[in-house]
Amino acid sequence: MTKASKSTIDEEQVARFSAMADEWWDPLGKFRPLHKFNPVRLEYVREKVCGHFERDPLKPNPFKDLRFLDIGCGGGLLSEPMARLDADVVGADASQTNIEIARIHAGHSQLKIDYRATTAEALEASGEMFDVILNMEVVEHVADVNLFMSSCARMVKPGGLMFAATINRTAKARALAIFMAENVLKWLPKGTHDYDMLVTPEELQAPIVQEGLEVVDQTGVFYNPLTDRWNKSRDMDVNYMILARREN
């Protein structure tokens, strides 16, 4: 396979999420875990973006004039909050069905978001560049992790940031994020996550460091059943987030 013909699309994964697309905005539906997870990742993004770009997080529009890419945007659960903070948002997903759902919901929310049914490698090949890239809960569903992460990294502007969040490939993650979540708690449909497609922090970071980004922060994320909330943690064995930047 030539470089030009390589793709990050896993057709089976795209079909799986397309079939559930009409439930993206149902907080009690099949994407309930993402709705629960959203506050902790939104807080992390807002804190780090405001700190890096010297913005006031208390202002209603702290992301004004910043161009964001939400890659693997699904139904827009991250794109819409970014737009509400006045970011110029491109939401990209390989599923046309997801994109249509996202467009309809953004219209109802009266938000201007540039949704596109496309891939990271196609955006990168067209010369797109962004101040901030949100690469959240998607890498475990792509066919070529190195190509995907490299393509994303090359679209980060000088002085820009990339966030990435996924599930670690550990025995602990297999037990909690797959078996418990899918079979016991039934948070997710069976087969949502394939253990062999999970990505370790080292594997996630290697291609972006090779593309010139520096990893400046990393944190685990854990679910507290007593408070029914997700929180940051030092434990990166299951869910984790990293932040990388490109020097000016």
C-alpha positions in Angstrom: 0.0 0.0 0.0 1.4 3.4 -1.0 1.5 6.3 1.4 -1.1 8.1 -0.7 -3.5 5.2 -0.4 -3.2 4.7 3.4 -6.3 5.4 5.4 -7.1 5.7 9.1 -10.7 4.6 8.5 -11.8 1.4 10.1 -15.0 0.7 8.1 -16.4 -1.6 10.8 -15.9 1.0 13.5 -17.5 3.7 11.3 -20.5 1.5 10.6 -20.9 0.7 14.3 -21.1 4.3 15.4 -23.2 5.4 12.4 -25.8 2.9 13.5 -26.0 4.6 16.9 -25.9 8.1 15.5 -29.4 9.1 16.4 -28.6 8.6 20.1 -25.6 11.0 20.3 -27.6 13.7 22.2 -29.5 11.4 24.5 -27.8 11.7 27.9 -29.4 8.4 28.9 -28.7 6.5 25.7 -25.8 4.6 24.3 -23.5 7.6 24.5 -24.3 8.2 28.2 -20.6 7.5 29.2 -19.5 10.4 27.0 -22.1 12.7 28.4 -20.8 11.8 31.9 -17.2 12.2 30.8 -17.7 15.5 29.1 -17.4 17.8 32.2 -13.9 16.6 33.2 -12.5 16.9 29.7 -14.2 20.3 29.1 -12.7 21.6 32.3 -9.2 20.2 31.3 -9.4 21.8 27.8 -10.6 25.2 29.1 -8.0 25.3 31.8 -5.1 24.4 29.5 -6.1 26.5 26.5 -6.7 29.6 28.6 -3.4 29.1 30.4 -1.4 28.6 27.2 -3.0 31.4 25.2 -3.2 33.7 28.2 -7.0 34.0 28.1 -9.4 34.8 31.0 -11.3 31.6 31.7 -14.1 33.6 33.4 -14.9 35.5 30.3 -17.8 34.2 28.2 -15.7 34.1 25.0 -12.2 32.9 26.1 -11.6 31.0 22.8 -12.3 34.0 20.5 -10.1 34.0 17.3 -8.7 30.5 18.1 -9.3 27.8 15.4 -10.2 24.4 16.7 -10.4 21.0 15.1 -12.5 18.4 16.8 -11.4 15.2 15.0 -13.7 12.2 15.3 -16.4 14.7 16.5 -19.3 12.2 16.4 -22.5 14.1 17.1 -20.7 17.2 18.3 -20.5 16.7 22.1 -17.2 18.6 22.2 -17.6 20.9 19.2 -20.7 22.7 20.6 -19.1 23.7 23.9 -16.1 24.9 22.1 -18.3 27.0 19.8 -20.1 28.4 22.8 -16.8 29.6 24.1 -16.4 31.5 20.7 -13.9 29.1 19.1 -13.9 28.8 15.3 -14.6 25.1 15.1 -14.2 22.5 12.4 -15.8 19.2 13.4 -14.6 16.2 11.4 -15.8 12.6 11.4 -15.5 9.7 9.0 -19.2 9.0 9.3 -21.5 11.0 7.1 -24.4 10.0 9.4 -22.7 11.4 12.5 -21.9 14.6 10.6 -25.6 15.0 9.6 -26.7 14.5 13.2 -24.1 17.1 14.4 -25.2 19.6 11.8 -28.9 19.3 12.7 -28.2 19.7 16.4 -25.9 22.7 15.9 -28.7 24.3 13.9 -31.2 23.7 16.7 -28.6 25.2 19.1 -28.0 28.2 16.8 -24.3 27.5 16.7 -22.0 28.0 13.7 -19.8 24.9 13.3 -18.0 23.8 10.1 -18.8 20.1 10.1 -17.1 17.9 7.5 -17.3 14.2 6.7 -13.6 13.6 6.2 -10.4 12.2 7.8 -7.4 13.5 9.6 -5.1 12.6 6.7 -7.4 14.3 4.1 -7.5 17.5 6.2 -3.7 17.4 6.6 -3.2 16.8 2.9 -5.3 19.9 2.1 -3.1 22.1 4.2 -5.4 22.8 7.1 -3.9 24.2 10.3 -5.3 24.8 13.7 -4.5 26.5 17.0 -6.0 23.6 19.0 -6.8 20.0 18.0 -9.1 17.9 20.1 -8.3 14.3 19.5 -10.6 12.8 22.1 -11.8 9.2 22.4 -11.2 8.4 18.8 -7.7 6.9 18.4 -8.9 3.5 19.7 -11.3 3.3 16.7 -8.9 4.1 13.8 -7.1 1.6 11.6 -3.7 3.2 11.5 -2.7 4.9 14.8 0.6 6.3 13.7 -0.8 7.8 10.5 -3.7 9.3 12.4 -1.6 10.8 15.1 1.0 12.1 12.7 -1.6 13.7 10.5 -3.1 15.4 13.5 0.3 16.6 14.7 1.2 18.1 11.4 -1.9 20.3 11.5 -0.9 22.0 14.8 0.1 25.6 14.2 3.4 26.9 15.7 2.5 27.8 19.3 -0.6 25.5 19.1 -1.9 22.6 21.2 -3.2 19.1 20.7 -5.2 17.2 23.3 -5.6 13.5 23.1 -7.7 11.2 25.3 -8.2 7.4 25.0 -8.1 4.1 27.0 -4.8 2.4 28.0 -4.1 -1.1 26.8 -3.7 -2.8 30.2 -5.3 -5.7 32.1 -7.0 -3.1 34.4 -8.5 -1.3 31.4 -9.7 -4.6 29.9 -11.5 -5.4 33.2 -13.0 -2.0 33.9 -13.4 -0.1 30.5 -14.5 -3.2 28.5 -15.8 -6.0 30.7 -17.4 -3.9 33.4 -18.6 -1.1 31.2 -20.1 -3.4 28.5 -21.1 -6.5 30.4 -21.8 -5.6 34.0 -22.8 -1.9 34.1 -24.0 -2.0 30.5 -22.9 1.6 29.9 -21.8 0.6 26.4 -23.0 -1.9 23.7 -20.9 -5.0 23.6 -18.1 -4.7 21.2 -17.7 -0.9 21.5 -14.1 -1.3 22.4 -11.6 -3.9 21.0 -8.8 -4.5 23.5 -6.3 -5.0 20.8 -7.1 -1.5 19.4 -6.4 0.2 22.7 -3.3 2.5 22.7 -0.7 3.0 25.4 0.6 6.5 26.3 4.0 5.6 24.8 2.4 4.5 21.5 0.2 7.6 21.4 3.1 10.0 22.1 5.7 8.5 19.8 4.4 9.7 16.4 3.5 13.2 17.6 6.9 13.7 19.2 8.4 12.6 15.9 6.4 15.3 14.2 7.9 18.0 16.5 5.4 18.3 19.3 6.3 18.2 23.0 4.2 16.4 25.5 3.7 19.0 28.3 1.0 17.3 30.5 -0.7 14.0 31.1 -3.3 12.9 33.5 -5.4 9.8 34.3 -9.2 10.0 34.5 -11.3 7.8 36.8 -15.0 7.3 37.6 -16.2 7.7 41.1 -19.4 5.7 41.6 -20.2 7.4 44.9 -20.4 10.8 43.2 -21.3 9.6 39.7 -18.6 11.8 38.4 -15.3 11.5 36.4 -12.2 13.2 37.9 -8.6 13.6 37.0 -6.2 11.1 38.6 -2.5 10.2 38.8 -3.6 6.7 37.7 -3.3 6.4 33.9 -3.9 2.6 33.7 -7.5 3.0 32.3 -8.6 6.3 30.9 -6.0 9.1 30.3 -5.5 12.4 28.6 -2.3 14.0 27.2 -1.5 17.6 26.1 1.1 18.4 23.5 2.3 21.7 22.0 4.3 22.9 19.1 6.9 25.6 19.8 6.5 28.9 18.1 
